[in-house]
Every structure is written in structure tokens, then in C-alpha cells.
Amino acid sequence: MKIAVVGGGINGLSSAWQLALAGHQVTLFERDALMQATSSASSKLLHGGLRYLEQGEFRLVREALQERRWWLKKAPQLTRRLPILYPLYTHSRRARWQLKIGLWLYDTFAGRKGIGRHRWLTPQQALRCSPRLKPDGLLGAYLFFDGQMDDQKLGLWMAQQCRKAGATLLEHTPVQQLTADGRVLLSSGWQQFDRVVNVAGPWSQQLLQQSALPTQPLDLVRGSHLLLPPLCRYGHMLEVPGEARIVFVLPYQGNTLLGTTEVRQQLQQPIQCSDAERRYLLDVYNHYFNPAATADSILGDFAGVRPLLGGSSNASKASREYQLNWQGRLLTVSGGKWTTARALGKNVAVQVTQSVSKG
């Protein structure tokens, strides 16, 4: 079949790859350059999402842990195993037994594809790993492992796989409208396809709207990150004081990556880190580490908009699952997380193949 994929982020590329592997004639349309928006503004983690266990998203975590191993194995030049500390203090919201259960589930779901089992560190051991952690009230830390990657380069590696499989990738080719019968409007005019996959991330619903097609609820949430000077070779998963949220402090390319935030966003607003977000992230960092970081310590920042499934008043609790919705010959992909992009793409290929047999 002749299939159009709209969107050149990681989910669009993964979908195009799986559709091409299934034998379809695939053309991907990206309005800018590949991997330039949300997909290159992540926390650079390949992870199951330990915190999603609290929300009962067991299927998602299990799938993400299986996919984490796949990325680490298939692209070792762009990925690595990262040791992460979760320090516990007398003021921490989560008890040691709660974290123990979560980490046991994390290791269990990973199964034979695990990359290292968690263990408890005494305060002295934790401080040897991360000497700049504040020692007052430190009860110890859990050590566990996740994957780290260069999201843009790994996405461009996926683009190479698409081309090898025969997919055509067209950059700087915006799609203006879609129809439920498989037509795509470009600046050069209408093109007809057997199926169209709308996987434009935060812009997927806007594209439906300007095409006068029904939309699905989608929460747009801005996540901002700061780059700071190097801290240590261990990552840190930290509770935001007074909140249930988690922030990561990670070694990245010789510096430290600090993030993320979760702020509601409109597409017409500029996608950039605000002054309030900078203060928020620095406050979290300074709660745990000495010496304090200041605005002058910031080496850079970046922000991206994550499209989350709608329905949650709290962005932190919004699901990272994905949904596939058909309108005639048009399939729209909503939600999803970076680590599960390949699994999402496989699901898209299955749905498209099944749609043929259903007529």
C-alpha cells in the first residue's frame, strides 16, 4: 500500500520504519527538519519510567523496559547504561519500603532484559558516589540503572533505518490538510494515499482542526531543562520539595542536565524555558547539593512540548500511554513516550495491515 506518514519526530520515524519493513510504500512528510522539535528536547533517558508505577501504568512500564534494552543493544554508539541515585532524607515524601517495592517491580518487569538490579546504599556510600549531596538528614540512597542517549542523534539513526528499509523522508514539506479518504494537501497540491498516519506530536490535533476533522483531547505540557557544570558521573532522581513530582539531575556530555518542568502550553506560545522555570529547577538543585548553583551557573537551556493524553488536571499524573484513532483511511497517533517509539511504530504497522483486511 501507498502510505503517508505526517511528522518527522521519533514516533513518526519509528512508524515509517515499521510500515516500510512490512512492505508498504512509505513517504514521510516533515514540515521542518527531522528530529528538531519535541523529540530532541527530552531528558535524554531510555527508561521504563519508575514514577509511572505509582500511577498504575504497569503495561507501559513493562513495555518501556523491554524497549530500553532494545535501544541499548542496537545503537550502543549513541546509548549507554547510567547508574542513578534516589537519595532518601528524613523529609522525603516516599518511604524506603515504597521505593523498595517500586524498584523490585522495575527489576522484575525488566526480567532477563534488565541492565542491573537495584541496591541500597548507606549514607556514607551515597556520599562517596555523589560527594556534593547534602549530608544533613540523609538516610541513604537507592542505586538503580536506566539508559541514556543523545535523542537527536538516535532519532537520526532511526531515520537511516527508514531509508534502508525503502521509506522516502521529505523534510521542509509541510502538510496543510488531511482528509479521511487518504488525501494529503501539500503546497504543490493534493496527493492521494491508501492510508495516512498523522503522527505530528503536539501539532497532530491542530492539523485535524485545520482539516475540519474531529479532534481528540490532548494536553500540551512544556518541559524545560537547564545545563549546569559537571557534578558527578551518577545520575540523580530527586523529589521536588513539597511536591510529589520528580526532577532528574544527570551527567550529560561533560556537563549536568537538570529537568524537567511540567507547564501547560498553547501551540501559539513560544516554546522556551521561562524565568520561573529556571528558578524552580535551581531551587530543587540547591535543596540537595552544595555549593549552590546560581543563574550565572546556567550554561544553557532548552524546552519541548509533550503531547499527553487529555483528561488529567495534574500534568504530572497525565498518562504517558499512546492512543491510535481511525477516521476512515486516516490514523492519528496521540501521546506516547520516547522510549516506546519503536513499539508504537509496530502497533501502527499492525493497525494499518489490519485495516486492509477489514476493507
VMD Tcl script that draws the C-alpha trace (Angstrom):
set ca {
  {0.00 0.00 0.00}
  {0.96 3.61 -0.55}
  {1.16 5.25 2.88}
  {1.84 8.82 4.02}
  {3.32 9.47 7.47}
  {2.98 13.05 8.73}
  {5.61 14.02 11.30}
  {9.37 13.50 11.48}
  {9.83 13.10 15.22}
  {10.79 9.80 16.81}
  {7.25 8.37 16.69}
  {6.81 9.32 13.04}
  {10.18 7.85 12.07}
  {9.53 4.65 14.03}
  {6.11 4.28 12.38}
  {7.57 4.86 8.92}
  {10.28 2.27 9.59}
  {7.87 -0.42 10.73}
  {5.49 0.26 7.85}
  {8.37 0.04 5.36}
  {9.55 -3.22 6.93}
  {6.01 -4.54 6.48}
  {6.38 -3.99 2.74}
  {4.45 -0.75 2.26}
  {5.46 2.17 0.05}
  {6.04 4.88 2.67}
  {6.52 8.63 2.27}
  {7.14 10.70 5.40}
  {6.44 14.44 5.40}
  {8.13 16.73 7.95}
  {7.42 20.47 7.96}
  {10.90 21.37 9.27}
  {13.98 19.15 9.66}
  {13.81 15.66 11.14}
  {14.09 15.40 14.96}
  {14.03 19.17 15.53}
  {11.13 19.69 17.94}
  {9.80 17.71 20.90}
  {11.82 14.58 20.13}
  {15.13 16.40 20.59}
  {14.09 18.17 23.82}
  {13.74 15.15 26.09}
  {15.54 14.31 29.34}
  {17.84 12.05 27.25}
  {16.72 8.94 29.14}
  {15.77 5.50 27.84}
  {13.74 4.37 30.81}
  {10.70 2.49 31.94}
  {9.51 5.43 33.99}
  {9.87 4.37 37.62}
  {7.44 7.08 38.74}
  {4.70 5.76 36.44}
  {4.37 2.71 38.68}
  {2.72 4.97 41.25}
  {0.01 5.72 38.68}
  {-0.56 2.03 37.98}
  {0.77 2.20 34.41}
  {2.26 -1.27 34.63}
  {1.77 -2.18 30.96}
  {3.56 0.98 29.84}
  {6.48 0.50 32.24}
  {6.93 -3.16 31.23}
  {6.90 -2.26 27.53}
  {9.30 0.65 28.04}
  {11.77 -1.53 29.93}
  {11.78 -4.08 27.12}
  {12.31 -1.29 24.59}
  {15.06 0.28 26.72}
  {17.12 -2.88 26.26}
  {16.49 -2.88 22.50}
  {17.81 0.67 22.06}
  {20.89 -0.01 24.19}
  {21.67 -3.17 22.21}
  {21.01 -1.84 18.71}
  {22.65 1.58 18.99}
  {25.49 1.23 21.54}
  {27.40 4.10 19.93}
  {24.59 6.52 20.89}
  {23.38 4.99 24.17}
  {24.80 3.86 27.50}
  {23.81 2.37 30.83}
  {23.53 5.06 33.50}
  {23.68 4.48 37.28}
  {21.09 6.64 39.07}
  {20.81 7.50 42.77}
  {17.49 8.11 44.52}
  {18.56 9.71 47.85}
  {16.23 9.45 50.82}
  {16.14 12.10 53.52}
  {14.23 12.44 56.76}
  {11.93 14.91 54.93}
  {11.33 12.69 51.86}
  {7.68 12.09 50.91}
  {8.23 8.46 49.90}
  {9.21 5.86 52.46}
  {12.07 3.45 51.89}
  {9.67 0.49 51.71}
  {7.63 2.23 48.98}
  {10.71 2.74 46.86}
  {11.83 -0.82 47.53}
  {8.56 -2.18 46.16}
  {8.76 0.11 43.11}
  {12.35 -0.83 42.32}
  {11.62 -4.53 42.83}
  {8.77 -4.22 40.30}
  {11.08 -2.28 37.97}
  {13.68 -5.05 38.03}
  {11.00 -7.76 37.75}
  {9.33 -6.16 34.72}
  {12.72 -5.85 33.02}
  {13.30 -9.59 33.59}
  {16.13 -11.11 31.59}
  {16.42 -7.86 29.65}
  {17.41 -5.97 32.79}
  {20.59 -3.90 32.83}
  {21.42 -4.13 36.54}
  {19.49 -4.69 39.76}
  {18.90 -2.00 42.35}
  {20.55 -1.93 45.77}
  {20.51 0.18 48.93}
  {23.44 2.43 49.81}
  {24.25 3.72 53.28}
  {24.68 7.50 53.71}
  {28.45 7.04 53.58}
  {28.27 5.00 50.36}
  {25.85 7.50 48.79}
  {28.18 10.39 49.58}
  {31.15 8.53 48.10}
  {29.15 8.22 44.86}
  {27.90 11.82 44.98}
  {30.13 13.90 47.29}
  {28.17 17.14 46.76}
  {24.89 15.74 48.13}
  {23.91 17.49 51.36}
  {24.60 15.05 54.21}
  {22.18 16.51 56.81}
  {19.19 14.18 57.22}
  {20.46 11.76 54.55}
  {19.19 8.24 55.31}
  {20.87 6.61 52.33}
  {20.07 6.13 48.66}
  {18.83 3.51 46.26}
  {21.08 2.83 43.29}
  {19.42 1.61 40.09}
  {20.11 1.72 36.36}
  {18.50 3.19 33.28}
  {19.62 4.08 29.78}
  {20.88 7.41 28.49}
  {21.07 8.61 24.89}
  {21.58 11.53 22.57}
  {17.96 11.89 21.50}
  {18.53 13.83 18.27}
  {21.37 11.62 17.04}
  {19.46 8.46 17.97}
  {16.43 9.74 16.08}
  {18.57 10.43 13.02}
  {19.92 6.88 13.36}
  {16.29 5.75 13.15}
  {15.91 7.87 10.02}
  {18.80 5.89 8.49}
  {16.92 2.67 9.24}
  {13.87 4.11 7.47}
  {15.83 4.89 4.34}
  {17.49 1.46 4.38}
  {14.02 -0.10 4.52}
  {12.93 1.92 1.48}
  {10.97 4.78 3.05}
  {11.14 8.24 1.47}
  {11.71 11.03 4.01}
  {10.80 14.57 2.87}
  {11.98 17.43 5.07}
  {10.70 21.04 4.89}
  {7.49 19.72 3.32}
  {4.57 20.87 5.49}
  {1.23 19.14 5.20}
  {-1.56 21.71 5.14}
  {-4.65 19.49 5.31}
  {-5.72 15.86 5.52}
  {-8.89 14.04 4.53}
  {-10.46 10.88 5.88}
  {-10.29 9.29 2.42}
  {-6.48 9.42 2.33}
  {-5.66 12.71 0.64}
  {-2.83 14.99 1.77}
  {-2.58 18.66 0.78}
  {0.94 20.00 0.14}
  {1.98 23.36 -1.28}
  {2.18 21.59 -4.65}
  {-1.40 20.32 -4.40}
  {-3.30 17.22 -3.27}
  {-1.77 13.74 -3.20}
  {-3.74 10.50 -2.77}
  {-2.63 7.67 -0.47}
  {-4.15 4.36 0.58}
  {-3.62 5.24 4.25}
  {-2.39 8.33 6.11}
  {-0.76 8.21 9.55}
  {-0.93 11.54 11.40}
  {1.84 11.40 13.98}
  {2.67 15.10 14.22}
  {3.03 15.06 18.01}
  {1.81 18.31 19.61}
  {0.58 19.51 16.20}
  {-1.49 16.41 15.35}
  {-4.76 17.83 16.65}
  {-4.11 21.25 15.10}
  {-3.72 19.51 11.75}
  {-7.05 17.74 12.23}
  {-8.67 21.02 13.23}
  {-7.46 22.91 10.17}
  {-8.66 19.95 8.08}
  {-12.18 20.31 9.60}
  {-11.92 16.80 11.08}
  {-12.93 15.70 14.61}
  {-10.18 16.07 17.22}
  {-9.32 14.18 20.41}
  {-8.39 15.84 23.73}
  {-4.65 16.32 24.07}
  {-2.79 18.05 26.89}
  {0.23 20.05 25.76}
  {2.84 20.30 28.51}
  {6.12 22.18 28.26}
  {9.16 20.51 29.76}
  {12.24 22.69 30.29}
  {15.80 21.70 31.14}
  {18.92 23.53 32.29}
  {22.56 22.71 31.56}
  {24.92 23.22 34.51}
  {28.62 22.47 35.11}
  {29.57 18.84 35.80}
  {28.51 17.32 39.14}
  {29.46 13.62 39.15}
  {29.19 10.51 36.99}
  {25.99 9.31 38.70}
  {22.51 10.46 37.78}
  {20.08 11.60 40.48}
  {16.32 11.16 40.73}
  {15.10 13.77 43.20}
  {11.78 14.58 44.86}
  {10.73 18.21 44.44}
  {10.42 19.60 47.98}
  {6.77 19.88 48.95}
  {5.57 18.10 45.81}
  {5.14 14.55 44.55}
  {7.00 15.45 41.34}
  {10.41 14.11 40.38}
  {13.29 16.01 38.78}
  {16.40 14.45 37.24}
  {19.96 15.67 37.64}
  {22.05 13.76 35.11}
  {25.59 13.76 33.74}
  {25.34 14.62 30.06}
  {28.10 15.29 27.52}
  {30.53 16.53 30.15}
  {28.01 18.76 31.92}
  {24.89 18.31 34.08}
  {21.34 18.13 32.73}
  {18.65 19.34 35.15}
  {14.94 18.84 34.45}
  {12.18 18.68 33.76}
  {9.30 21.03 34.43}
  {5.65 20.48 33.54}
  {3.85 23.64 32.47}
  {0.66 23.82 30.39}
  {1.41 25.18 26.93}
  {-0.51 26.56 23.97}
  {0.90 25.99 20.49}
  {0.87 29.73 19.75}
  {3.06 30.44 22.78}
  {6.86 30.44 22.39}
  {8.36 27.09 23.39}
  {11.15 28.25 25.69}
  {12.29 27.98 29.30}
  {10.76 30.75 31.42}
  {12.44 32.64 34.25}
  {10.05 30.95 36.67}
  {11.13 27.52 35.43}
  {14.79 28.42 35.82}
  {14.18 29.47 39.45}
  {12.12 26.34 40.08}
  {14.82 24.00 38.80}
  {17.65 25.82 40.58}
  {15.67 25.68 43.85}
  {15.38 21.88 43.53}
  {19.08 21.55 42.72}
  {20.11 23.77 45.64}
  {17.90 21.84 48.04}
  {20.10 18.76 47.52}
  {23.58 19.96 46.55}
  {26.43 22.13 47.79}
  {27.67 24.57 46.68}
  {24.54 26.30 45.41}
  {24.04 26.96 41.71}
  {23.01 30.45 40.61}
  {21.62 31.95 37.44}
  {25.25 32.59 36.42}
  {25.90 28.84 36.65}
  {23.47 28.09 33.82}
  {25.33 27.08 30.66}
  {22.21 26.77 28.55}
  {18.58 25.66 28.50}
  {16.06 24.05 26.17}
  {12.34 23.28 26.17}
  {9.95 21.00 24.33}
  {6.21 20.38 24.29}
  {5.00 16.90 25.16}
  {1.59 15.80 23.83}
  {-0.08 13.86 26.67}
  {-3.43 12.12 26.60}
  {-6.06 14.52 27.91}
  {-8.21 14.15 30.99}
  {-5.90 14.85 33.93}
  {-5.98 18.16 35.80}
  {-2.44 17.45 37.04}
  {0.17 17.30 34.27}
  {2.40 15.11 36.44}
  {-0.33 12.46 36.55}
  {-1.26 12.61 32.87}
  {-0.76 9.27 31.17}
  {2.31 8.64 29.01}
  {0.39 5.95 27.13}
  {-0.47 6.39 23.46}
  {-3.72 6.03 21.52}
  {-4.46 5.24 17.87}
  {-7.68 6.64 16.38}
  {-9.08 5.91 12.92}
  {-11.14 8.27 10.79}
  {-11.73 6.44 7.53}
  {-8.28 5.88 6.00}
  {-6.64 8.33 8.41}
  {-4.93 7.06 11.57}
  {-3.99 9.66 14.22}
  {-1.44 8.83 16.89}
  {-1.77 10.65 20.23}
  {0.57 10.61 23.24}
  {3.46 8.23 23.73}
  {6.96 8.45 25.21}
  {10.39 8.43 23.56}
  {11.50 5.02 24.82}
  {8.40 3.22 23.45}
  {8.56 4.78 19.96}
  {9.50 1.52 18.23}
  {6.71 -0.39 20.00}
  {4.29 2.35 18.96}
  {5.51 2.06 15.37}
  {4.97 -1.70 15.39}
  {1.42 -1.15 16.66}
  {0.81 1.38 13.87}
  {2.01 -1.15 11.25}
  {-0.29 -3.84 12.68}
  {-3.28 -1.47 12.68}
  {-2.65 -0.40 9.09}
  {-2.30 -4.01 7.93}
  {-5.49 -4.99 9.75}
  {-7.36 -2.06 8.21}
  {-6.76 -3.58 4.78}
  {-8.36 -6.89 5.69}
  {-11.33 -5.01 7.14}
  {-11.72 -3.16 3.91}
}
mol new
graphics top color blue
foreach p $ca { graphics top sphere $p radius 0.5 }
foreach p [lrange $ca 0 end-1] q [lrange $ca 1 end] { graphics top cylinder $p $q radius 0.2 }
display resetview
